[in-house]
Amino acid sequence: QRRLCRKRAAKRGDPGGELPPLVGTVIAEETLWACTACGYCEAACPIELEHLDRFFRMRQHQVMIAGEFPHELKHLFEAVEAEGNPWGLPASERGSWAEGLGVPVVRDAAEMASLDVLFYVGSAMSYDPRGQRIARAFVRILQHAGVRFGILGAREGSTGECVRRVGNEVLFRQLATALSATLGELGVRRIVTCDPHALNSLRNEYPEFGVDVEVVHHTQLIAELLADGRIEVDASLAGAIYHDPCYLGRHNGEYDAPRAIVARLSSDTPLEFGLTREKAMCCGAGGGRMWIDETIGKRINVVRVEQALEVAPRTIATACPYCAVMVGDGLGALQPDGAIQSRDIAE
């Protein structure tokens, strides 16, 4: 359509031409904002077309130029801008989840140099009760294995991943600049996080802001600790199935470490989804969809849980705080008796 407009304009002697807006004509608004940024469209495309960057740029235009976006995002932007987290809770309480656990808060470069790794917690695990349980479970693993680690507490700040995915590039860059400065000031060299979205930003996007650190996912570190014999587990889990987070699997290529842990925990052979690994379906929270109501069709998290129920699991294992919420909510809608559990691998 845009090429046709250019041809018609050229015939009129106007080389530039008046092009119609992409959103609302070529791409429907509901299509643009329905995208979970899971990356399956690119993975499945037989000629390797790259869709996501174009969708992100269109969202940037809608947010920063046109000022037209889902109304739920207004609260998200205001909360993140004011307090540095989507919940709008006080930034000063970012490390409150760790009270009583004996977790050191890194205050200067000397303290950081004495540690093995910085635990980047992220907003979901700092403020959401479901995520806080995952953070506490992971802390117990690190402490049991004797890993020297610390957190940033109130200084941590958001990576800005969610606001970038929904088009607020200016706010993302403000957050990334601030967090990058903190990491640089402390001389951070290795980061572990339970959040694949934070991992993706810190590993693949923050080098633009001068961040040169090794970033690993908590399942990768747990698998490493198991392989080194620093932690031991009982193989008592039965009927487990693992859901691949999009930003750990497709976007960062990690499929094996989580499965290795689940296999070590299991007394039987772990189950698999019909759509698994490179073909795994999103939980529905990616691309900022965690903050936008679903109004078209069936909820994505419910569809994903239905896919799990096809093989009758007893536990659905996750490796992302957002997946934990979405899968848990899907189970609540389909299995309200609680017979099937959703657990992060750290738990």
ABEGO torsion letter per residue (X at the ends): XAAAAAAAAAAAGBAAEBBBBABGAABBAAAAAABAGAGAAAAABAAGBBAAAAAAAAAAAAAAAAGBBBAAAAAAAAAAAAAGBAAGBBAAAAAAAABGAGBBBBABAAAAAABABBBBAEAAAAABAAAAAAAAAAAAAAAAAGBBBBBAEAAAEBAGAAAAAAGBAAAAAAAAAAAAAAAAAAGBABBBBABAAAAAAAAAAAAAAGBBBBBBBAAAAAAAAAAAGABBBBBABBGBBBBBBAAABAAAGBAAAAAAAAAAABABBBBBBABBEAABBBAGABGGAAABBBABEBBAAAAAAAAAAAAGBABBBBABAAAAAAAAAAAAAABAAGABBBBBAAX
